[in-house]
Amino acid sequence: MENIICLDTLALGVHRYEFHLNGEYFRGVEKSELLGGQIDVKAELHLREMDYDIRVAVNGVVQVACDRCLEPMDIHVDAEDDMTADTLDETPSKHQNKREIDLNWLAYELTIVNLPMAHSHQHGGCNPEMDSLLQDHLCTMEDPEEL
């Protein structure tokens, strides 16, 4: 599932890539909030002599833990982003003799930044047992003397 593009061996011009990231990929990302998912990715790279533009689009569903009940829940993601880079700034180090773009990682980051801040099921969608526990410990302002 490697989608690493080596700029040094790529011909100048437009290059298109389409691939799929699945639950196996998301579970393999260390410290990820994503529990799984199925994301279709499209990328278009315009490579020129001194720089390049890349457009990455993601569409699909990822699973995250609900902030209320901690059960898995699906979130639909549909996003795209354009990036420009000056390849001269990416001069290879002594230990790295290739300039590369990791399309998997770009798609992952685009997915993550387009998730909502809070992850919770729709009303009534949480695990009923956990929802009941939360209701038992909910602090309300019904009786100000209790405070």
Secondary structure, 3 states (H helix, E strand, C coil): CCCEEEHHHCCCEEEEEEEEECHHHHHHCCCCCCCEEEEEEEEEEEECCCEEEEEEEEEEEEEEECCCCCCEEEEEEEEEEEEEEEHHHHCCCCCCCCCEEEHHHHHHHHHHHCCCCCCCCCCCCCCHHHHHHHHHCCCCCCCHHHC
